[in-house]
Amino acid sequence: VGIEPETDRLRSGEFWSLDNVSLEVKRGECLGLIGPNGAGKSTLLKILNGIIAPDKGRVEIKGKVGALIEVTAGFHPMLTGRENIYINGAILGINKEEIDRKYNEIVEFSELEDFIDTPVKHYSSGMNVRLGFAIAAQMEFDVLLIDEVLAVGDIGFQIKCFNAIGKILKNTAIIFVSHQMPQITRICDRVCVIGDGEVIYHGKDISKGINYYYNQCETDRTEMRPNIVGGNGKEK
């Protein structure tokens, strides 16, 4: 049986993860990408990062792209933190000399000096985030994709990361995915709300976008809201 070449025609049971999504992010801008689980956010980031190709439409990116999409993405568990810094740099097209120049700053930012020669399979999720974000913050990407990873780890390092985002934003276009609305409010210039693969709202009014997001989630929140039972077994 031959495979039909038309990729814009769905078969029975198929659906578009993304449909008619059009966005532009310039250097110095931070776009907050929000929406319920399954809305299409992670699919969009994977397309932008070149992990999967779009069935139709096009993606235009100028410059180097860095991504923090999953906590351990891009790390080899059997290799040390030091070795993974150089491997990540090589994958991103950064030569050894540039990594050498940035190495001390990466380690210092990650606060993993005592563990940098330990295989990352022994790292906690928070330690992986520290190393991954330290690489992203020091490598001076033109485009940086961040997907929910800052929800992992202690509050002190989160604050450090947000301060770093503020500094690198001058020369970088950032797309920031989070379910934490205070984070979106803090660092984003614009917000894009996605639901069922389509853009529900896109604009500079962050509060308006967050309201759209809450409206999208309202049904799920109502269905999942637990009953609060007191010590006497009666519902409060």
C-alpha positions as CSV (number, residue, x, y, z in Angstrom):
1,V,0.0,0.0,0.0
2,G,1.5,3.3,-1.0
3,I,1.7,6.3,1.4
4,E,-0.3,9.3,0.2
5,P,1.9,12.4,-0.1
6,E,-0.9,14.8,0.9
7,T,0.0,15.7,4.5
8,D,-2.8,18.3,4.9
9,R,-5.5,15.7,4.7
10,L,-6.4,13.9,8.0
11,R,-7.4,10.3,8.2
12,S,-10.0,8.9,10.5
13,G,-9.2,9.5,14.2
14,E,-6.5,12.1,13.4
15,F,-6.4,15.7,14.4
16,W,-4.1,18.7,14.1
17,S,-2.0,19.4,17.2
18,L,-1.5,22.9,15.8
19,D,-3.6,24.7,13.2
20,N,-3.2,28.2,11.8
21,V,-0.7,29.3,14.5
22,S,1.2,32.4,13.5
23,L,3.6,34.1,15.8
24,E,6.6,36.5,15.6
25,V,9.1,37.1,18.4
26,K,11.8,39.6,18.0
27,R,15.1,40.0,19.9
28,G,14.5,41.7,23.3
29,E,10.9,40.2,23.6
30,C,9.7,37.5,25.9
31,L,6.5,35.7,24.7
32,G,4.5,33.8,27.3
33,L,3.0,30.7,25.8
34,I,0.1,29.3,28.0
35,G,-2.8,26.9,27.7
36,P,-4.2,23.7,29.2
37,N,-2.3,20.4,29.0
38,G,-2.6,19.0,25.5
39,A,-3.2,22.4,23.9
40,G,-0.2,22.1,21.6
41,K,2.4,24.2,23.5
42,S,5.1,21.5,23.6
43,T,4.5,20.5,20.0
44,L,5.1,24.1,19.0
45,L,8.4,24.3,20.9
46,K,9.5,21.0,19.3
47,I,8.8,22.4,15.9
48,L,10.7,25.6,16.7
49,N,13.6,23.6,18.0
50,G,13.8,21.4,14.9
51,I,12.9,18.2,16.7
52,I,9.8,17.6,14.4
53,A,8.9,19.2,11.1
54,P,5.6,20.9,10.4
55,D,3.3,19.2,8.0
56,K,2.5,22.5,6.5
57,G,3.5,26.1,6.9
58,R,7.0,27.3,7.7
59,V,9.3,28.3,10.5
60,E,11.9,31.1,10.1
61,I,14.5,31.5,12.8
62,K,17.6,33.8,12.6
63,G,20.5,32.7,14.7
64,K,21.3,30.0,17.3
65,V,18.5,28.4,19.2
66,G,18.8,27.1,22.7
67,A,16.1,25.0,24.5
68,L,15.2,24.0,28.0
69,I,12.3,21.8,27.1
70,E,12.8,18.8,29.4
71,V,14.9,18.6,32.6
72,T,17.3,16.0,31.3
73,A,17.0,16.8,27.6
74,G,20.4,16.7,25.9
75,F,22.3,15.2,28.8
76,H,24.1,11.9,28.6
77,P,23.5,10.2,32.0
78,M,26.8,8.3,32.1
79,L,28.9,11.4,31.5
80,T,29.9,14.0,34.0
81,G,28.5,17.5,34.3
82,R,31.8,18.8,32.8
83,E,31.6,16.5,29.8
84,N,27.9,17.3,29.2
85,I,28.7,21.0,29.1
86,Y,31.1,20.4,26.2
87,I,28.8,18.0,24.5
88,N,25.8,20.4,24.7
89,G,28.0,23.1,23.3
90,A,29.1,21.0,20.4
91,I,25.5,20.0,19.5
92,L,24.6,23.6,19.4
93,G,27.5,24.4,17.1
94,I,29.6,26.2,19.6
95,N,33.4,25.5,19.3
96,K,35.6,24.3,22.2
97,E,37.4,27.6,22.5
98,E,34.2,29.5,23.2
99,I,33.0,26.8,25.7
100,D,36.4,27.1,27.4
101,R,35.9,30.8,27.9
102,K,32.4,30.3,29.3
103,Y,33.1,27.2,31.4
104,N,33.9,28.8,34.7
105,E,30.9,31.1,34.5
106,I,28.6,28.1,33.7
107,V,29.8,26.1,36.7
108,E,29.7,29.2,39.0
109,F,26.1,30.0,37.9
110,S,25.0,26.3,38.3
111,E,26.5,26.2,41.9
112,L,27.5,22.6,41.1
113,E,31.3,23.0,41.7
114,D,31.4,20.0,44.0
115,F,29.5,17.8,41.6
116,I,30.7,18.9,38.2
117,D,32.8,15.7,37.7
118,T,30.0,13.4,38.9
119,P,27.9,11.5,36.2
120,V,24.6,13.4,35.7
121,K,22.7,10.1,36.3
122,H,23.3,10.9,40.0
123,Y,22.0,14.4,39.7
124,S,18.6,15.3,41.1
125,S,16.0,17.0,38.8
126,G,16.9,20.3,40.4
127,M,20.6,19.8,39.7
128,N,19.8,19.0,36.1
129,V,17.9,22.3,35.8
130,R,20.8,24.2,37.4
131,L,23.2,22.8,34.8
132,G,20.9,23.1,31.9
133,F,19.9,26.7,32.6
134,A,23.5,27.7,33.4
135,I,24.5,26.5,29.9
136,A,21.6,28.4,28.3
137,A,22.2,31.6,30.2
138,Q,25.9,31.8,29.4
139,M,25.9,30.6,25.7
140,E,24.3,33.7,24.4
141,F,21.6,32.2,22.2
142,D,19.6,34.3,19.7
143,V,16.4,32.4,20.5
144,L,15.8,30.6,23.8
145,L,12.9,28.2,24.4
146,I,11.9,27.5,28.0
147,D,9.3,25.0,28.9
148,E,8.2,24.7,32.6
149,V,11.6,23.6,33.8
150,L,11.9,26.5,36.2
151,A,9.1,25.0,38.3
152,V,11.7,22.4,39.5
153,G,14.2,23.4,42.1
154,D,14.4,25.8,45.1
155,I,13.1,29.3,45.1
156,G,16.5,30.9,45.5
157,F,17.7,29.4,42.2
158,Q,14.5,30.3,40.5
159,I,15.0,34.0,41.4
160,K,18.5,33.7,40.1
161,C,17.2,32.3,36.8
162,F,14.7,35.1,36.4
163,N,17.3,37.7,37.0
164,A,19.5,36.0,34.3
165,I,16.6,36.0,31.9
166,G,16.2,39.8,32.4
167,K,19.9,40.3,31.4
168,I,20.0,38.0,28.4
169,L,16.6,39.3,27.1
170,K,18.4,42.4,25.8
171,N,20.0,40.3,23.0
172,T,17.7,37.3,22.9
173,A,14.1,36.4,21.8
174,I,12.5,34.2,24.5
175,I,9.5,31.9,24.3
176,F,8.5,31.0,27.8
177,V,6.0,28.2,28.6
178,S,4.6,27.9,32.2
179,H,1.5,27.0,34.1
180,Q,2.7,29.5,36.9
181,M,0.9,32.7,36.1
182,P,3.0,34.9,38.4
183,Q,6.1,33.8,36.4
184,I,4.3,34.8,33.1
185,T,3.3,38.2,34.6
186,R,6.8,38.8,35.8
187,I,8.9,38.4,32.7
188,C,6.7,38.3,29.6
189,D,6.0,41.3,27.3
190,R,3.2,39.5,25.4
191,V,1.2,36.4,26.0
192,C,-0.2,33.8,23.6
193,V,-3.0,31.5,24.8
194,I,-3.4,28.2,22.9
195,G,-6.4,25.9,23.1
196,D,-7.0,22.7,21.1
197,G,-4.1,23.7,18.8
198,E,-5.4,27.1,17.9
199,V,-4.5,30.6,19.2
200,I,-7.3,31.8,21.5
201,Y,-5.6,35.1,22.4
202,H,-2.4,36.9,21.5
203,G,-1.5,40.3,22.8
204,K,0.2,42.6,25.3
205,D,-2.6,42.5,27.8
206,I,-1.1,39.8,30.1
207,S,-4.1,39.9,32.5
208,K,-6.5,39.4,29.7
209,G,-4.5,36.5,28.4
210,I,-4.4,34.9,31.8
211,N,-8.2,35.2,32.1
212,Y,-8.6,33.4,28.7
213,Y,-6.3,30.7,30.1
214,Y,-8.4,30.3,33.3
215,N,-11.5,30.1,31.2
216,Q,-10.0,27.3,29.2
217,C,-9.1,25.4,32.4
218,E,-12.4,26.1,34.2
219,T,-14.1,22.9,33.2
220,D,-11.2,20.7,34.3
221,R,-10.8,22.6,37.6
222,T,-14.4,22.2,38.4
223,E,-14.4,18.5,37.7
224,M,-11.2,18.0,39.8
225,R,-12.0,20.2,42.7
226,P,-11.8,18.0,45.9
227,N,-14.3,18.0,48.8
228,I,-12.7,19.2,52.0
229,V,-13.6,17.0,54.9
230,G,-13.0,18.0,58.5
231,G,-11.9,15.8,61.4
232,N,-15.5,14.9,62.2
233,G,-16.1,13.4,58.8
234,K,-18.4,16.2,57.7
235,E,-17.9,18.3,54.6
236,K,-16.8,21.9,55.5
